[in-house]
Amino acid sequence: MSCQHSLVYTRSFLKDVLKAISYKLDQGHSDAPVFYQDMCAKIEHLRDHPEIGSKPAHFPVFCARGYRFLPYGSFNIFYAVRGKTVVCMRLRHTSRQPI
């Protein structure tokens, strides 16, 4: 019996990812494919270890909603664990507010 969680991505999360990759490409960064692949690998790790992220204590609304965040380079991956599902909510640059 597998103890892996399933992964779900919100539209907002997918839009955030697209914006981050588009920005990298627009700025001439050749690492956009690697950025995406490494981010996917980091998120995949949440299947077995959904507790590895931290609670966003500096964002009380997110904390109250049960969100966690996982740092990835200069970004934070905001997610929530709902039963056996990890829901990726937002990808935000660390210089920005989460919403």
Secondary structure, DSSP 8 states (H G I E B T S, - for coil): -----EEEE-HHHHHHHHHHHHHHHHTT-TTHHHHHHHHHHHHHGGGT-GGGSB--TT-HHHHHTTEEEEEETTEEEEEEEETTEEEEEEEEETTS---
